[in-house]
Amino acid sequence: MTYQGVLRKMETEFSQPIQYYLVFENDFLNINQLLNKTMTIEFVKYQCLNCGLNRPIYRQGFDKQCFYEIPQAADWIMRPELSTAHLGKEDRDLEYEKRAQLQPHIVYLANSSNVKVGVTRKNQVPTRWIDQGAHEAIEIVEVPNRYLAGITEVVLKNYVADKTNWRKMLKNDIEDENLVEWRERLKQYIPDEAKDYFIEHNTETHLEFPVHKFPEKPKSLNIIKTQKYIGKLVGIKGQYLIFDDETVFNIRANEGLVITISIH
C-alpha cells in the first residue's frame, strides 16, 4: 500500500496507549497499526500549508514569505506574553488574534525529558502534552486569555525548564516527578494578575505511548537530504516515528513536505 500527501502534525486520540493518525487529503492512516511493519518514506516536493505553492519550507510548515505575513505564524504564537488582542491592538490580523488569544488558556507542567512549564489553549489539553511526549502532566492555572498565560509562563520558567530535550524524551530516559508538589512549590511565583486563576486539587494526567523499543542513540531523519528512507517502525512518541535502526522522524518539524509512504 502506498499513500501520498502533505505532512501535518499527527492527529491523536487520548487512550492507553495514545492512538496516532496521519491525515492526508485523500488518505487516513492509523499509525499504530503500522508498528512492526517496514515502511518507505520518500520526499516528493514542498507544499506550503498556507499558499500551497512548491516553495522551500521556512518554519512551521510555511514558506518564508507566508511565515512573515500570516497571523498563524506571528511572534505571539511562540511567545504568548506578546499577545495584544486583549488590548484591542492588532499584530497582523486582529479578528484572527481575538479568536485565538481571547479564549481560555492553560499554564501547565509536563514531564517529558524533565519537568517543564508550558502554555496551551484549554481545548488543546491533552493534545499538547501528547505532542511533547510527556508521560505525565498537570494544569496549574486556567486564565481567560493568552497574554495572562504568557506572563505566568515567563515568570515560572525562572524556576523550571521551558524546553524539552527531544533525545532524552525519545530514549525514555525519564524520572517520575510529583507534579502536585511542583505545582504547590511554584504557586508563590504566579504573577498577581493570574493568582486568582490557580487550580487547586487536580491530579496528574498519565500518558502511555505506543513504543515497542526505545532508541539508545536517536538520530534524526532529514528526508529532504536523503530523499528516501526504509525502516521498520517500532514506536511513536510525541510527534516522532521511531524505527528499529534508531532513526527518528519528526513529523511536526517536516510539516509542509509532500511525501509518499509505502507499507511493505
C-alpha positions, -999 to 999 in steps of 0.1 A, spaced: 0 0 0 12 35 -9 -1 68 4 8 103 -6 1 137 9 14 168 26 26 163 62 8 180 90 13 170 126 -2 137 135 -38 138 149 -40 120 183 -66 103 204 -61 101 242 -63 64 251 -40 38 266 -18 38 246 -22 71 226 -36 65 191 -19 83 162 -33 92 128 -17 108 97 -44 127 78 -37 133 41 -61 149 16 -74 116 3 -60 91 29 -63 85 66 -37 63 83 -38 48 118 -1 48 125 -4 24 155 -14 -3 130 19 1 112 40 -9 142 65 -37 134 59 -31 97 86 -19 73 78 14 56 95 35 28 93 73 31 101 94 0 102 131 -4 82 144 -33 81 182 -31 72 212 -8 37 224 -3 33 255 19 4 249 44 -8 285 37 -4 292 -1 0 256 -13 30 266 -35 60 244 -41 85 266 -22 111 256 4 95 254 38 109 280 62 92 273 96 61 258 110 51 244 76 51 278 58 74 292 31 94 323 41 70 349 26 39 334 43 57 329 76 64 366 78 29 377 67 2 354 81 -12 357 116 -8 319 122 30 324 124 32 357 144 56 360 173 29 356 199 24 320 188 57 310 203 58 338 228 23 342 243 34 371 265 35 392 233 -3 388 228 -22 421 225 -57 412 214 -70 418 250 -59 454 244 -76 456 210 -42 460 194 -36 443 161 -4 425 152 -12 410 118 -50 404 118 -70 415 148 -100 393 141 -79 362 139 -59 373 170 -91 378 190 -103 343 182 -70 327 191 -60 348 221 -92 356 238 -102 321 249 -93 300 280 -56 291 282 -38 267 305 -4 270 321 8 235 328 37 214 340 47 184 318 74 158 324 88 145 291 126 147 295 124 169 326 97 190 343 88 219 321 63 247 321 42 254 290 11 272 277 -17 259 256 -53 267 247 -77 248 270 -92 229 240 -57 216 233 -55 196 265 -42 168 265 -32 171 228 -4 195 236 11 171 262 9 142 238 27 162 211 55 169 235 59 132 245 51 140 282 44 109 302 28 129 330 13 165 332 -8 187 354 -26 220 349 -16 249 372 -35 279 360 -66 285 338 -68 321 325 -92 338 301 -66 349 276 -33 341 261 -15 371 275 -21 362 311 -9 326 304 22 341 287 33 363 315 27 335 340 50 312 319 77 338 317 79 341 355 77 304 362 105 295 337 129 312 361 123 282 384 116 253 360 126 245 324 106 255 294 122 233 268 120 195 261 153 176 254 140 155 225 168 130 226 162 123 263 124 121 257 128 96 229 153 74 248 127 73 276 154 84 300 128 98 324 122 101 361 88 103 376 82 135 395 55 146 419 39 173 398 14 181 425 43 191 448 59 210 419 26 229 414 24 238 451 61 249 451 56 272 421 23 287 433 40 315 452 57 328 420 25 332 399 20 369 389 -7 388 408 -28 392 377 -31 354 374 -32 343 411 -70 341 412 -69 315 384 -47 290 402 -61 255 400 -63 236 433 -69 199 440 -64 185 405 -43 154 399 -17 144 373 -26 130 339 -6 100 329 1 92 292 12 60 276 28 59 242 29 30 217 66 22 217 80 -13 214 116 -3 215 132 30 226 163 42 208 195 44 228 211 69 204 183 85 183 194 100 150 171 124 132 160 117 97 164 145 72 142 133 44 150 163 21 186 154 22 182 116 20 152 117 -4 142 82 6 143 61 38 133 25 45 129 13 81 108 -9 105 85 12 127 89 3 164 73 32 182 56 66 182 61 92 208 54 129 208 53 137 171 81 113 163 82 80 144 108 56 159 125 30 137 144 -1 147 178 13 134 174 42 159 164 66 132 136 90 143 114 111 121 98 143 135 65 147 117 59 182 131 93 195 120 85 184 85 51 199 81 46 212 45 66 184 28 47 162 4 58 126 9 49 91 -1 47 63 25 48 27 12 40 -1 36 57 -35 30 
